[in-house]
Amino acid sequence: MWETEEFGSEHEGRPDVLPAGSTEPGPVYFDAGSGPTMHRSSDWWVYDGTLGAPIATELRGACSCGWRGSTRYPLDWEAVDRRRPYLADTSGPEDD
């Protein structure tokens, strides 16, 4: 998540995902198999097809206020380090 000094937590930005031929998916749920609650995540890197999650093909900027960027940035999974996906370059969506 990104915040600016001007708006603080009122406007938290993040990379949003878009699967091929689809709209913005909901969060991915991870069933640990014990208990009634499940962990869920909307981090862009969980949309890699693992355990039935949708596969993201593009990123765009998004804000907690509901704004979504119109510019789409192709997502090259070959360039993403699966052990440290958070280090991938998401400067395009962040700049938006």
Summary of the structure (lengths in Angstrom):
residues: 96
radius of gyration: 14.1
end to end distance: 13.2
largest distance: 42.7
contacts: 214
relative contact order: 0.24
helix: 18%
strand: 35%
